[in-house]
């Protein structure tokens, strides 16, 4: 039982860390977590760790060579489509299915779980993979010569977030709500976000497929977790172990049963059904996280917003508050509250750095010189920027007009 306890602790610990990391990546930049440890953790994962890795690299092989390696890695991993996260998805799905076939399916039909579930699971697997492939290979709503006029008519410019402007890549007027995705190298109508799990942008044409993917996986993850638990409990019932007497862990106490002691039941399941229990817990975490993401997207759809636009409105509201404060005080201020000596009339310019993925040191280019070195020509300036950025605890969300 000591082995079961150590395994249980290790399992719970790893699952907790996985859930925590996923939560931080998905919601670390949400407005509700501004100034909290969640936002600080998001900065640490998405900017702090890359900064530290860059510093170690540059200290080890020199600034110039390190900068070249960073630029190459950034280009390969973040600025062009790559199958890394898609391969992780396939590995998770197929690994989970293998655990089911080896450790869960033999318990179906012999206990309380109907044999019909053995036919449902392969069908459910096909549905999940089909929904994923649909999003991967769907057109997100690419702006081209055939769709440009219709998209310009459908999405008029509001002159707040969207002003008429020429796309420097395509040389045409940008439809409102569109965005040029630097990863896929396409301008996407009603751009929502770039999803590494799909290797595709999410926009006007495939948002419905993406939301369907989330809904399908929430349902199937919940079903899979329930099936694993039912199979385990059904096998305990089939063997008549609920009423079996076990020696107490405390000397002098009476005998205990699985039905009367949940700690004993946890140890028993962790020891005899470790793989099935691990799969069940993993699917619960997945269902909760994907469910939260689904609810968030449904909320945005109900408000007529995209993920990209929630960031834009957030930046605009910050700029509007700062502008109102400046007008009231009669002076211009920086983002840190210091007063500018020479006031300027800056118009709102939105931050266009929202489509580069959730894990990237997005401000590396701002601290590097023209030749890829540090501003002061050494790694010291790089380290200083690292710790000065980290002191605030939040990711540097630099806007072109330095909104606070």
C-alpha positions, 0 to 999 in steps of 0.5 A: 500500500505504501507503493500505492500511496506514493504512486497516488501522490505522484499522479495527483501532483503531475495532474495538478501541475498539468491543469495549473499550466493549462489554466495559466496559458489559457486565462493568464491574460484575462482582465479578471486576473490583472495584477494577480499571481495568475498573470505573473505566472503567465508572464513567467511561462510565456516570457520569463522562461524564454528570456532566461533560456536566451540569457543562458544561451548567449552567455554560453556561446556569445551574443551574436551566435545566440541571437542567430539561434534564437531568430531561427528557433522563433521562425521555425517554432512560432512564425511558420506552421509546424506540426509540433502541437498537432503531433502532441494532440495525436499522441495524447489521443492515441495514447489514451485510446491505447490505455483504454484498449489495454486496461479498460475495455477488458472490464466492459461487459463482464461487470456492470458496464454494458457491452454496448460501450465497447462499440461506442468508444471507437465511434467516439474516437472517429468523431473526435479525430474527424472534428479535429481534422475538419478544423485543421484543413478548413479555410478560415476565411482567407481574404483574396480577390474573390472574397474581398468585395463581399468582406468589405461590404459585410464588415464596415470600418467602425473608425474606432478599432478599425480604420480603412488602411492598405494591407502592406502584404496584399496591397488591398484595403483591409476588411474590418475585423480581418487580420494578417496572420504571420504564421499562416501568411494569410489575411483572415476575415473576422480573425479570432486567433491562431491555434497551434493545436490545429495548425490553422487560423480560426476565423469567419469560415471555421469558427463554427468548426472550432467551437464544435470541436471544443463541444465534442471533446468536452462531451467525449472527455466527460463520457470517457472519464465516466466510463473508466470509473464505471468499469473500475467500480463495476469490477470491484462489484463483480469480485464482491470486494465492497464488503471484503474486510481489510486490516486497519492501518491503525493498530487496535481499530476494527476491520474496514471495508472499501465501502466504508473507507474512501482512503482505503478505496483510493489506495486500492484503486491506485494500486490495482487500476492505476492506468484506468484511474489515471486516464479517468483523472486526465479526462476530467481535467481535460473536460473542465479546461476545454469546457471553460474555453468553450464557455468563453468562446460562446460568451464572445459569440453572444457578444459579437466579439472575437478573441482578437477583438477582446484584446483590441477593446481592452487596449482601447479602453486603457488608452481612453482612460489614460487620454481622459486622465491626461485631459483632466490633468493637462499633462501627458504621462507615460505608462508608468505614470511619469510625466512627459516633458513634451506632450504629443497628440497620439491617436490610438494604435492597436497592438498587432502582436496577438496572433503569434501563439500563446508561448513566445517571448514576444518582446525579444525583438524590442530589446535586441539591437539591429544586429541581434545583440543587446541594447548595450552590446552585451548580455548584461543589458539583456539580463537587466531587461529580464529582471526589470520586466519580471519585477512587474510580474506581468507580461509586457503588453507594449502598445505603440502608444504606450497605453498603461 
